[in-house]
């Protein structure tokens, strides 16, 4: 099984490119937010910094191959998004990608 089959997020990235306000800090503690590299945090320190709709911590091409440059310290909102859930499906649809089957 390839890495992209084992972890469909590695070939997607749609949720990280869906909306500039989405990667918001909601339940994160101050120490958790401080652990995220400052280059990836917005000026207000309320969420991740985005370039347009795309989170600045996302590297790669959406729908092809992506990775999160802040994965180990990503905020709770990013950890909560699961492959195939409603948010994932909505983001994938906006990029013309097929929905994932939930397990």
C-alpha positions in Angstrom: 0.0 0.0 0.0 1.4 3.4 -1.0 1.7 6.3 1.5 -1.1 8.1 -0.3 -3.4 5.1 0.1 -2.6 4.7 3.8 -3.1 8.4 4.4 -5.3 10.0 1.8 -4.5 13.5 3.3 -1.0 13.2 1.8 -2.5 13.3 -1.7 -5.2 15.9 -0.9 -4.7 19.0 1.1 -8.1 20.4 0.2 -9.1 21.1 3.8 -5.9 23.3 4.2 -6.8 25.3 1.1 -10.5 25.7 1.6 -10.9 29.0 3.5 -8.6 31.7 5.0 -10.5 31.6 8.3 -10.7 27.9 8.7 -7.5 27.0 10.5 -8.6 29.0 13.6 -7.4 28.5 17.1 -10.5 27.6 19.1 -9.6 25.1 21.8 -5.8 25.4 21.7 -3.9 26.5 24.8 -1.5 29.4 24.7 1.5 27.0 25.0 0.2 25.0 22.1 -0.2 28.1 19.9 3.3 29.2 20.9 4.7 25.9 19.7 3.6 26.6 16.1 6.3 28.4 14.2 5.4 32.1 14.0 5.7 32.2 10.2 2.6 30.0 10.1 0.5 32.0 12.6 -1.7 35.0 11.5 -0.9 38.5 12.8 -3.8 38.4 15.2 -2.7 35.0 16.6 -6.2 33.7 16.1 -5.4 31.0 13.5 -3.0 29.9 10.9 -1.6 32.4 8.4 -3.1 31.9 4.9 -2.0 32.9 1.4 -5.4 33.4 -0.1 -7.4 30.4 1.0 -4.3 28.2 1.5 -2.7 27.7 4.9 0.9 28.8 4.7 2.0 25.5 6.4 0.7 23.5 3.4 3.4 22.4 0.9 2.7 20.6 -2.4 -0.1 20.5 -4.9 -3.7 20.0 -3.7 -5.1 16.8 -5.1 -1.7 15.4 -6.0 0.8 15.4 -3.1 0.8 17.6 0.0 2.4 17.8 3.4 1.9 20.0 6.5 5.1 21.8 7.5 3.7 22.2 11.0 2.1 18.8 11.3 3.6 17.9 14.7 2.3 21.1 16.3 -0.8 21.7 14.1 -3.8 23.2 15.9 -6.7 21.3 17.3 -9.0 22.2 14.4 -6.6 20.5 12.0 -6.3 17.4 14.2 -10.1 17.2 14.4 -10.6 17.1 10.6 -10.7 13.4 9.6 -10.5 11.8 6.2 -14.0 11.4 4.8 -15.8 13.5 7.4 -18.3 16.3 6.5 -15.6 19.0 6.4 -13.3 16.8 4.4 -16.0 16.1 1.9 -17.0 19.7 1.5 -13.3 20.8 1.0 -12.7 18.0 -1.5 -15.9 18.9 -3.4 -14.7 22.5 -3.8 -11.6 21.2 -5.6 -13.5 18.7 -7.7 -12.1 15.7 -5.8 -14.2 12.7 -5.1 -15.5 12.1 -1.5 -13.6 9.6 0.6 -15.2 6.6 2.1 -15.4 6.8 5.8 -14.2 3.8 7.8 
